[in-house]
């Protein structure tokens, strides 16, 4: 059974930092590009970053480029998202999934950034 468990969210002031983690199980982690997605209140879920399984190539949406850093730990089947210089518009529930979004979604972790 596929399981994706996100953690590390919280409430911070603008300019602050958080590190999110995602623990994966139930599928061949090494074979998948893995990404972070977020869903803000009243908006659709959007992909913001992903990392390939092979050459480590990275993608960042323009909204987070230069502030967020994605990394993966294949040995422990985890990915992380270091988030710096947080803005109120980063407030959302954050999820991890395959970069195609094809796996079962976890519960996500709430990030709230106050101004």
Secondary structure as UniProt FT lines:
FT   STRAND          3..7
FT   STRAND          10..13
FT   TURN            14..15
FT   STRAND          18..25
FT   HELIX           29..31
FT   STRAND          34..39
FT   TURN            41..42
FT   STRAND          46..51
FT   STRAND          58..60
FT   TURN            62..67
FT   STRAND          68..73
FT   TURN            74..77
FT   STRAND          78..83
FT   HELIX           88..90
FT   STRAND          92..98
FT   TURN            99..100
FT   STRAND          109..114
//
